[in-house]
Structures are given as C-alpha cells and as structure tokens.
Amino acid sequence: MSEPGTPTLDQLKVLLTVVDVGSFAGAARRLNRATSVISYSIANLEAQLGLTLFDRETTRKPQLTEAGRMVLAEARAVTNGIDNLRAKSKGMLQGLESELHIVLDTLLPEHRVVDALTSFRERFPTVTLRLYVESLGGVTKLILDRVATIGIAGPLVQVDGVERIGVGSVRLVPVAAPNHPLALAGRNTPGAGRAHVQLVLTDRSPLTQGRDMAVIGTSTWRLADLSSKHMLLKAGIGWGNMPLPMVEEDLASGRLVVLDMPDNISGEYGMDAIYRTDTPPGPAGAWLIERFRRQAETPANSLSK
C-alpha cells in the first residue's frame, strides 16, 4: 500500500473555497480560474491522498464524504497556521501600530473599559485608538469585515479564521421595576415571565439572525442598544436580563429589583478577546488583550494602573 502524497497549499485553498461557496463553478469565479482547473485540482488532491473527498453520485452539488470532512478540518488548520505565521512576521517587521481599531461588546462592564483604555493611553500615547461598541454578533461582524482588529465578544458566534482568548465573564440577572407584577409576586412560578413584555437586546448583524438568546417571553420588545433597555426597565415597561455591574446602583437604591424566576436563563455571559488569524494584533493590541485577560483575575475594586 503506497503512502499518501503531500498536498500543496494551493490545493488545500481550492478545497476550502469549493466548500465555502458550495460549487466548483463558484470557486472558479472566486479564484478567477476555469472550472476545469478547479476540478483538476480537486481530482489531483484526491489522487495524492488516495481518498474520495466529494460525493459525485447522489447529488449535483458537491457534498463532502466522511473523508472529505476530515481533510477539510486539517486543511483549515494548515491554512490558518500559514496565515498566522505570515501575519505575525509582518507584525514583527512593522513594529508598533500607528492606529488600533477595537470593538467592544456592550455588555462589557464600564469599569473594565475605563481601566483598559486609560492604561492603554498611558502606555501607548502615540497609538491612535478608534473604538466601536456593538452587541451580540455585531462584534464578530466588524472583525470579519476588517473594520476592527480586536474585539471583546460574547460566546454566541463561533466562526473559522477567528482566534479567541478568554477574558472572563459578566453576570446577567433578571430585573424589573419594583412595581412590576413579576417583582410584586416575590417568587414566580415557571412560565410567569411569558405573560409580561420581555425587553430583549437584538442583534444588528446577520450572524445570529433568527436566534433568540435567553428569551422566554411570548411578548417581546427588541431594542438595539443596552441603554434604551436600561431606561425602559426603570420606567416599569417590561422585564429583562441585565449585566449586574450596570444595575448594581439601581438595585441598591430600589429603582430595580432582581426577579425570582426559576425558569429564566441568565447566569454568566462569557467573553473572549477575538481577532482574525490572518491579522493578529501588533505589540499595542497584544498588550490590550493581555490587560483584559488580567482583569478577569482581579477584583473590580482592585483594578489599578
């Protein structure tokens, strides 16, 4: 039995493109090659490996075989590794960034944002910082679109070509105004929340389109920003989950109360620093990610420069 041959990087990229666009013809258009060249490249790859990567008998569209799925996973790992190597080499040659674009999840607590950016300004006074704030899949969308280089994102979107580094979490709690029926009831029965308007943070990106996160109410108001949700909750218009650091003062003053809802999905909302594998952060960006990572190990009242 002969040993498998060694695929070329170009063959692996052709395979990834066919899978990503869903057809040989689409891959040919994206790569600006003839469809016959794409077919020939895949055939050569199959011959080298001694494996059939696509099912050509039962469907008109190229469908991966079990062997094809295995090879696809390895191909992504190889190409991501090459992209990462080239990008890191570029970063070493270029040195310190002149400008850094970052995007933060709106649920990231204010004290963490202030600590990180104040420290960043003192450490890198020559680096221009451009800040975006998005919710849910909007953070990942700006990274994928290369609008921002670094993001702090929640756990809802997992995509190829994006590195993730854990930077802690924020606790979400269900709250409402003290005169809201769910607050007046004390301990609510399962399903009680469905009878009242739930205020829900909606995603402005297509990455989580059609997905509901921690939604149990049958009547919902969908809001594009967290400050609007906060305002309406204090006004007694509905109930909803909020990051605990953002409502601690309201809870202490009695403007809001934590609801006792056994069926509500709240808890910890994990956060990661993310960036594209082909454009990893330079020295300033890497320092900022490390600052966010260290915050997760430090009590909120102990954050210092």
C-alpha angles and dihedrals in degrees: 000000000000123000119250115262126240114264119221122240088244092056091052091050090051090052092050092048093051090052094044096051096033101233145058091237092051090050090050091054093047093048093039093237136121117271089237089059091053091049091047092050092052091046090052091049091052091048092050093050095037089230136116106233101180132043103232097169109062103035139036093219116070108262121187119241120220088266089048092055090052092049091046092057091050092045091055091049092050096047092044089052092051091047090049092049093050093045094049090048089051090050092052090052095047098045122195117016117248091206134019126198115199134175123203131199110248089231092064105113116255095235090058093050093048093046094049097044096042090052091045092054091052094046098043108027093161096055115093111222124209114191130199126181119205139159133236112330092001091084094056091043092060090049093050091047090050092238088124130026099204130032138181103216141173125242099263101095123052115177137165118259095034123106119214128203118185114242101173131264145265124232117240119206131185110244142172139168113284092249093053113115092239089054094046091051094065104203109026125211119240109280096024091118092063091070093061136059112270117207109221131189107231129210117243091195127078093233095092097024111156094014122117119206118205092340116149100148119100089208113054138173110207117211129190098212136040096229091061090050090050092050094050093047091056089048090058095247102138134316133266150155117280135179106264096229090057095054102034093104091047090051092048092050095043096244087122134019132203111249123229100225115153094193098047117115106223128120128111121357106204120218133203135189106235137191138160114272090227093053109038118178123272124228096293094045093047090051091052092051090050089051091055090046092052091049089065089062095047128076112248093242092051099057109126141162 
